[in-house]
Amino acid sequence: MNLENISYQVKTLAHQVADFIMKEFHGFDRVHVEYKDTNDMVSYVDKQAEKMLVAKLREIVPEAGFIAEEGTGTENKGGLNWVVDPLDGTTNFIHGVPNFSISIALMEDQEVIFGLVFGMNLKECFHAYRGGGAYLNDQPMVVSPQKVLKKGLVATGFPYVDFERMDEYMKILMHMMENCHGLRRMGSAAIDLAYVAAGRFEGFFEYNLKPWDVAAGVILIKEAGGIVSDFQGGSNSVFGREILAAAPGVHQDMLAVVQKHW
Protein backbone atom coordinates (compact mmCIF):
# COMPACT_ATOMS: atom_id res chain seq x y z
CA MET A 1 0.00 0.00 0.00
CA ASN A 2 1.46 3.33 -1.11
CA LEU A 3 0.44 5.75 1.62
CA GLU A 4 2.12 8.69 -0.10
CA ASN A 5 -0.01 8.16 -3.20
CA ILE A 6 -3.14 7.70 -1.08
CA SER A 7 -2.32 10.93 0.71
CA TYR A 8 -2.10 12.84 -2.59
CA GLN A 9 -5.44 11.49 -3.80
CA VAL A 10 -7.25 12.21 -0.53
CA LYS A 11 -5.89 15.77 -0.42
CA THR A 12 -7.30 16.39 -3.89
CA LEU A 13 -10.64 14.94 -2.84
CA ALA A 14 -10.78 17.01 0.34
CA HIS A 15 -10.31 20.22 -1.64
CA GLN A 16 -13.16 19.26 -3.97
CA VAL A 17 -15.58 18.47 -1.15
CA ALA A 18 -14.52 21.59 0.76
CA ASP A 19 -15.50 23.66 -2.29
CA PHE A 20 -19.00 22.15 -2.13
CA ILE A 21 -19.34 22.74 1.61
CA MET A 22 -18.18 26.34 1.41
CA LYS A 23 -20.56 27.05 -1.47
CA GLU A 24 -23.45 25.80 0.67
CA PHE A 25 -22.19 27.65 3.75
CA HIS A 26 -22.83 31.02 2.16
CA GLY A 27 -26.60 31.39 2.32
CA PHE A 28 -27.31 28.23 4.34
CA ASP A 29 -30.86 28.26 5.76
CA ARG A 30 -31.44 26.68 9.19
CA VAL A 31 -34.75 25.29 7.93
CA HIS A 32 -32.63 22.43 6.57
CA VAL A 33 -31.39 21.37 10.01
CA GLU A 34 -32.36 17.94 11.34
CA TYR A 35 -31.85 16.59 14.87
CA LYS A 36 -30.28 13.19 15.41
CA ASP A 37 -30.41 13.71 19.18
CA THR A 38 -30.38 16.58 21.67
CA ASN A 39 -27.98 19.23 20.32
CA ASP A 40 -26.76 16.70 17.71
CA MET A 41 -27.59 18.31 14.39
CA VAL A 42 -27.15 17.37 10.74
CA SER A 43 -28.09 18.84 7.38
CA TYR A 44 -28.14 17.85 3.73
CA VAL A 45 -24.63 19.36 3.51
CA ASP A 46 -23.17 16.78 5.93
CA LYS A 47 -24.98 13.95 4.15
CA GLN A 48 -24.05 14.99 0.62
CA ALA A 49 -20.44 15.68 1.57
CA GLU A 50 -20.16 12.21 3.11
CA LYS A 51 -21.58 10.57 -0.03
CA MET A 52 -19.04 12.45 -2.14
CA LEU A 53 -16.19 11.39 0.12
CA VAL A 54 -17.22 7.75 0.39
CA ALA A 55 -17.72 7.34 -3.35
CA LYS A 56 -14.19 8.48 -4.14
CA LEU A 57 -12.51 6.83 -1.13
CA ARG A 58 -13.97 3.51 -2.35
CA GLU A 59 -12.02 4.00 -5.56
CA ILE A 60 -8.80 4.94 -3.78
CA VAL A 61 -8.76 1.86 -1.48
CA PRO A 62 -11.45 -0.55 -2.75
CA GLU A 63 -10.88 -3.11 0.00
CA ALA A 64 -11.50 -0.66 2.86
CA GLY A 65 -14.73 -0.39 4.82
CA PHE A 66 -16.17 2.73 6.40
CA ILE A 67 -16.78 4.14 9.86
CA ALA A 68 -18.61 7.34 8.96
CA GLU A 69 -20.60 9.79 11.06
CA GLU A 70 -23.68 9.81 8.86
CA GLY A 71 -23.68 6.04 8.41
CA THR A 72 -22.62 5.74 4.78
CA GLY A 73 -20.80 2.49 3.99
CA THR A 74 -20.12 -0.62 6.04
CA GLU A 75 -17.34 -1.27 8.55
CA ASN A 76 -14.75 -3.89 7.61
CA LYS A 77 -14.21 -5.83 10.83
CA GLY A 78 -10.54 -6.51 11.45
CA GLY A 79 -9.22 -4.89 8.28
CA LEU A 80 -8.86 -1.54 6.58
CA ASN A 81 -11.42 1.17 7.33
CA TRP A 82 -11.85 4.77 6.35
CA VAL A 83 -13.00 6.87 9.30
CA VAL A 84 -14.88 9.89 7.97
CA ASP A 85 -16.40 13.04 9.40
CA PRO A 86 -17.62 15.07 6.42
CA LEU A 87 -18.28 18.19 8.48
CA ASP A 88 -16.75 18.34 11.94
CA GLY A 89 -18.19 21.45 13.54
CA THR A 90 -21.74 21.19 12.21
CA THR A 91 -23.05 23.47 14.97
CA ASN A 92 -20.60 26.18 13.89
CA PHE A 93 -21.62 25.68 10.26
CA ILE A 94 -25.33 25.97 11.04
CA HIS A 95 -24.83 29.15 13.06
CA GLY A 96 -22.63 30.79 10.46
CA VAL A 97 -19.42 30.46 12.47
CA PRO A 98 -16.63 29.81 9.93
CA ASN A 99 -14.72 27.17 11.87
CA PHE A 100 -15.34 23.61 10.71
CA SER A 101 -13.42 20.87 8.97
CA ILE A 102 -13.34 17.66 7.00
CA SER A 103 -11.69 14.78 8.83
CA ILE A 104 -10.55 11.61 7.04
CA ALA A 105 -8.47 8.77 8.45
CA LEU A 106 -7.47 5.32 7.25
CA MET A 107 -7.12 2.61 9.88
CA GLU A 108 -5.52 -0.80 9.64
CA ASP A 109 -7.11 -2.91 12.36
CA GLN A 110 -6.79 -0.60 15.42
CA GLU A 111 -3.97 1.59 14.08
CA VAL A 112 -4.42 4.88 12.24
CA ILE A 113 -2.07 4.85 9.25
CA PHE A 114 -3.20 8.02 7.46
CA GLY A 115 -5.02 11.14 8.55
CA LEU A 116 -6.18 14.41 7.01
CA VAL A 117 -7.95 17.40 8.50
CA PHE A 118 -9.01 20.18 6.15
CA GLY A 119 -9.80 23.47 7.89
CA MET A 120 -12.02 25.14 5.35
CA ASN A 121 -12.07 28.69 6.65
CA LEU A 122 -8.31 29.18 6.24
CA LYS A 123 -7.92 26.53 3.51
CA GLU A 124 -5.45 24.64 5.67
CA CYS A 125 -4.79 21.00 4.87
CA PHE A 126 -3.14 19.02 7.67
CA HIS A 127 -2.09 15.50 6.75
CA ALA A 128 0.16 12.69 7.92
CA TYR A 129 0.80 9.04 7.21
CA ARG A 130 2.61 6.33 9.10
CA GLY A 131 6.35 6.96 9.05
CA GLY A 132 6.00 9.90 6.69
CA GLY A 133 5.85 12.88 9.04
CA ALA A 134 3.13 15.49 9.43
CA TYR A 135 2.41 18.43 7.14
CA LEU A 136 0.43 21.65 6.92
CA ASN A 137 -0.20 22.62 3.30
CA ASP A 138 2.72 20.31 2.39
CA GLN A 139 5.13 22.02 4.78
CA PRO A 140 6.50 19.92 7.68
CA MET A 141 4.98 20.64 11.07
CA VAL A 142 5.96 19.71 14.61
CA VAL A 143 4.33 20.05 18.01
CA SER A 144 5.21 22.81 20.45
CA PRO A 145 8.58 22.59 22.23
CA GLN A 146 7.02 24.11 25.36
CA LYS A 147 7.80 22.22 28.56
CA VAL A 148 5.84 24.34 31.06
CA LEU A 149 2.05 24.04 31.17
CA LYS A 150 1.72 27.54 32.65
CA LYS A 151 3.17 28.90 29.41
CA GLY A 152 0.92 26.80 27.19
CA LEU A 153 -2.40 27.29 25.42
CA VAL A 154 -4.89 24.44 25.90
CA ALA A 155 -7.97 23.50 23.89
CA THR A 156 -11.00 21.49 24.92
CA GLY A 157 -14.62 20.84 24.05
CA PHE A 158 -17.69 21.41 26.20
CA PRO A 159 -20.24 18.66 26.88
CA TYR A 160 -23.40 19.06 24.82
CA VAL A 161 -25.14 15.69 25.30
CA ASP A 162 -23.60 13.79 28.23
CA PHE A 163 -23.60 15.99 31.35
CA GLU A 164 -23.09 13.24 33.97
CA ARG A 165 -19.43 14.14 34.62
CA MET A 166 -19.87 17.91 34.74
CA ASP A 167 -18.57 18.32 38.30
CA GLU A 168 -15.35 16.51 37.49
CA TYR A 169 -15.01 18.30 34.19
CA MET A 170 -15.46 21.74 35.75
CA LYS A 171 -12.70 21.00 38.27
CA ILE A 172 -10.34 20.18 35.40
CA LEU A 173 -11.35 23.36 33.59
CA MET A 174 -10.76 25.44 36.70
CA HIS A 175 -7.28 24.02 37.17
CA MET A 176 -6.40 24.61 33.51
CA MET A 177 -7.72 28.18 33.62
CA GLU A 178 -5.50 28.92 36.59
CA ASN A 179 -2.43 27.15 35.27
CA CYS A 180 -2.00 27.92 31.57
CA HIS A 181 -2.13 30.89 29.19
CA GLY A 182 -5.78 30.16 28.44
CA LEU A 183 -8.42 27.71 27.30
CA ARG A 184 -9.93 27.58 23.81
CA ARG A 185 -13.12 25.90 22.61
CA MET A 186 -13.08 25.93 18.79
CA GLY A 187 -16.11 23.73 18.13
CA SER A 188 -14.27 21.18 15.97
CA ALA A 189 -12.22 18.51 17.74
CA ALA A 190 -10.49 17.66 14.47
CA ILE A 191 -9.20 21.23 14.16
CA ASP A 192 -8.19 21.28 17.84
CA LEU A 193 -6.05 18.19 17.29
CA ALA A 194 -4.58 19.55 14.06
CA TYR A 195 -3.61 22.73 15.91
CA VAL A 196 -1.83 20.66 18.57
CA ALA A 197 0.09 18.93 15.79
CA ALA A 198 1.00 22.32 14.30
CA GLY A 199 2.27 23.65 17.65
CA ARG A 200 -0.49 26.25 18.05
CA PHE A 201 -1.96 24.53 21.10
CA GLU A 202 0.19 22.76 23.67
CA GLY A 203 -2.59 20.29 24.42
CA PHE A 204 -6.19 19.21 23.97
CA PHE A 205 -8.56 17.08 26.06
CA GLU A 206 -12.19 16.07 25.71
CA TYR A 207 -14.54 13.20 26.50
CA ASN A 208 -17.56 11.63 24.80
CA LEU A 209 -15.99 11.85 21.35
CA LYS A 210 -16.48 9.46 18.44
CA PRO A 211 -13.81 7.80 16.26
CA TRP A 212 -14.52 10.13 13.34
CA ASP A 213 -13.86 13.14 15.56
CA VAL A 214 -10.34 12.10 16.52
CA ALA A 215 -8.85 9.39 14.29
CA ALA A 216 -7.18 11.73 11.80
CA GLY A 217 -5.89 13.99 14.57
CA VAL A 218 -4.26 11.08 16.38
CA ILE A 219 -1.80 10.36 13.59
CA LEU A 220 -1.25 14.05 12.88
CA ILE A 221 -0.03 14.52 16.43
CA LYS A 222 2.00 11.33 16.62
CA GLU A 223 3.80 12.04 13.34
CA ALA A 224 4.41 15.64 14.48
CA GLY A 225 6.13 14.34 17.60
CA GLY A 226 3.33 14.61 20.14
CA ILE A 227 1.73 12.17 22.58
CA VAL A 228 -1.85 10.91 22.45
CA SER A 229 -3.56 8.93 25.21
CA ASP A 230 -6.86 8.35 26.91
CA PHE A 231 -7.55 9.81 30.35
CA GLN A 232 -5.87 6.81 32.00
CA GLY A 233 -2.69 7.28 30.02
CA GLY A 234 -3.49 4.29 27.81
CA SER A 235 -3.71 4.01 24.04
CA ASN A 236 -7.48 3.71 23.61
CA SER A 237 -7.96 7.24 22.30
CA VAL A 238 -9.82 6.48 19.04
CA PHE A 239 -12.57 4.22 20.35
CA GLY A 240 -12.40 4.99 24.07
CA ARG A 241 -14.44 8.21 23.82
CA GLU A 242 -11.85 10.30 25.66
CA ILE A 243 -8.60 11.80 24.47
CA LEU A 244 -5.68 13.79 25.83
CA ALA A 245 -3.21 14.94 23.20
CA ALA A 246 -0.26 17.19 23.88
CA ALA A 247 3.30 18.17 23.24
CA PRO A 248 5.70 15.82 25.08
CA GLY A 249 6.77 18.56 27.49
CA VAL A 250 3.30 19.08 28.94
CA HIS A 251 1.47 15.79 28.37
CA GLN A 252 2.35 14.31 31.75
CA ASP A 253 1.32 17.47 33.61
CA MET A 254 -2.01 17.58 31.79
CA LEU A 255 -2.59 13.89 32.41
CA ALA A 256 -1.94 14.35 36.13
CA VAL A 257 -4.56 17.10 36.29
CA VAL A 258 -7.16 15.01 34.47
CA GLN A 259 -6.49 11.91 36.54
CA LYS A 260 -6.72 13.86 39.78
CA HIS A 261 -10.28 14.97 39.08
CA TRP A 262 -11.72 12.41 36.64
GIDABEL-V876210 format. One record per residue. RES is the residue in one letter. PSI is psi in radians with two decimals (999 if undefined). BURIAL is + if it has 24 or more other ideal C-beta (glycine too) atoms within 12 Angstrom, else -. Layout:
res->{RES | RES}
psi->{PSI | PSI}
burial->{BURIAL | BURIAL}
This chain:
res->{M | N | L | E | N | I | S | Y | Q | V | K | T | L | A | H | Q | V | A | D | F | I | M | K | E | F | H | G | F | D | R | V | H | V | E | Y | K | D | T | N | D | M | V | S | Y | V | D | K | Q | A | E | K | M | L | V | A | K | L | R | E | I | V | P | E | A | G | F | I | A | E | E | G | T | G | T | E | N | K | G | G | L | N | W | V | V | D | P | L | D | G | T | T | N | F | I | H | G | V | P | N | F | S | I | S | I | A | L | M | E | D | Q | E | V | I | F | G | L | V | F | G | M | N | L | K | E | C | F | H | A | Y | R | G | G | G | A | Y | L | N | D | Q | P | M | V | V | S | P | Q | K | V | L | K | K | G | L | V | A | T | G | F | P | Y | V | D | F | E | R | M | D | E | Y | M | K | I | L | M | H | M | M | E | N | C | H | G | L | R | R | M | G | S | A | A | I | D | L | A | Y | V | A | A | G | R | F | E | G | F | F | E | Y | N | L | K | P | W | D | V | A | A | G | V | I | L | I | K | E | A | G | G | I | V | S | D | F | Q | G | G | S | N | S | V | F | G | R | E | I | L | A | A | A | P | G | V | H | Q | D | M | L | A | V | V | Q | K | H | W}
psi->{2.17 | 1.68 | -0.52 | -0.73 | -0.71 | -0.75 | -0.80 | -0.78 | -0.69 | -0.62 | -0.77 | -0.76 | -0.77 | -0.71 | -0.71 | -0.79 | -0.62 | -0.64 | -0.74 | -0.83 | -0.78 | -0.58 | -0.73 | -0.51 | -0.72 | 1.85 | 0.18 | 2.37 | 2.20 | -0.15 | -0.34 | 0.00 | 2.39 | 2.71 | 2.07 | -0.54 | -3.12 | 2.15 | 0.22 | 1.67 | 2.76 | 2.76 | 3.08 | -0.40 | -0.83 | -0.86 | -0.79 | -0.69 | -0.71 | -0.73 | -0.73 | -0.78 | -0.86 | -0.72 | -0.77 | -0.66 | -0.54 | -0.62 | -0.63 | -0.80 | 1.52 | -0.49 | -0.10 | 2.53 | -2.92 | 2.38 | 1.73 | 2.51 | -0.72 | 0.20 | 0.15 | 2.34 | 3.04 | 2.39 | 2.46 | 1.74 | 2.14 | 0.35 | -2.54 | 2.41 | 2.34 | 2.40 | 2.00 | 2.24 | 1.87 | -0.41 | 1.49 | 2.02 | 0.60 | -0.69 | -0.74 | -0.83 | -0.85 | -0.62 | 0.09 | 0.27 | 2.05 | 1.04 | 1.62 | 2.95 | 2.89 | 2.35 | 2.16 | 2.25 | 2.69 | 2.17 | 2.51 | 1.89 | -2.02 | 0.14 | 2.30 | 2.17 | -0.21 | 2.51 | 2.52 | 2.34 | 2.15 | 1.90 | 1.90 | -0.58 | -0.79 | 0.08 | 0.85 | 2.17 | 1.92 | 2.26 | 2.75 | 2.66 | 2.76 | 2.09 | 0.05 | -0.03 | 3.10 | 2.56 | 2.59 | 2.00 | 0.78 | 0.15 | 2.37 | 2.49 | 2.64 | 2.77 | 2.95 | 2.49 | -0.01 | 2.39 | 0.01 | 2.05 | -0.64 | -0.37 | 0.21 | 2.82 | 2.23 | 2.43 | 2.70 | -3.11 | 2.62 | 2.49 | 2.43 | -0.10 | -0.94 | 1.89 | 0.24 | -0.45 | 0.48 | -0.69 | -0.82 | -0.75 | -0.72 | -0.58 | -0.68 | -0.78 | -0.76 | -0.78 | -0.77 | -0.72 | -0.65 | -0.19 | 0.46 | 3.07 | -0.41 | 2.89 | 2.51 | 2.47 | 1.72 | -0.47 | 0.08 | 1.88 | -0.60 | -0.74 | -0.72 | -0.84 | -0.69 | -0.65 | -0.54 | -0.78 | -0.59 | -0.02 | 0.18 | -0.70 | 2.51 | -0.46 | 2.91 | 2.45 | 2.56 | 2.71 | 2.93 | 0.66 | 2.82 | 2.82 | -0.68 | -0.28 | -0.55 | -0.34 | -0.83 | -0.73 | -0.55 | -0.85 | -0.51 | -0.84 | -0.74 | -0.78 | -0.36 | 0.00 | 0.17 | -3.11 | 2.37 | 2.30 | 3.05 | -3.04 | -0.21 | -0.01 | 0.06 | -3.01 | 0.09 | 1.06 | -0.38 | -0.81 | -0.06 | -0.07 | 0.32 | 2.51 | 2.48 | 1.97 | 2.37 | 2.88 | 2.57 | -0.59 | -0.32 | -0.11 | -0.80 | -0.67 | -0.73 | -0.74 | -0.69 | -0.69 | -0.83 | -0.82 | -0.50 | -0.61 | -0.25 | 999}
burial->{- | - | + | - | - | + | + | - | + | + | + | + | + | + | + | - | + | + | - | + | + | + | - | + | + | - | - | + | - | - | - | - | - | - | - | - | - | - | - | - | + | + | + | + | + | + | + | - | + | + | + | + | + | + | - | + | + | + | - | + | + | - | - | + | + | + | + | + | + | + | - | + | + | - | - | - | - | - | - | + | + | + | + | + | + | + | + | + | + | + | + | + | + | + | - | - | - | + | + | + | + | + | + | + | + | + | + | + | - | - | + | + | + | + | + | + | + | + | + | + | + | - | - | + | + | + | + | + | + | + | - | + | + | + | + | + | - | - | - | - | + | + | + | + | - | + | - | - | + | - | - | + | + | + | + | + | + | + | + | - | - | - | - | - | - | - | - | - | + | - | - | + | + | - | + | + | - | - | + | + | - | - | + | + | + | + | + | + | + | + | + | + | + | + | + | + | + | + | + | + | + | + | + | + | + | + | + | + | + | + | + | + | + | + | + | + | + | + | + | + | + | + | + | + | + | + | + | + | + | + | + | - | - | - | - | - | + | + | + | + | - | + | + | + | + | + | + | + | + | + | + | - | + | + | + | - | + | + | - | - | - | +}
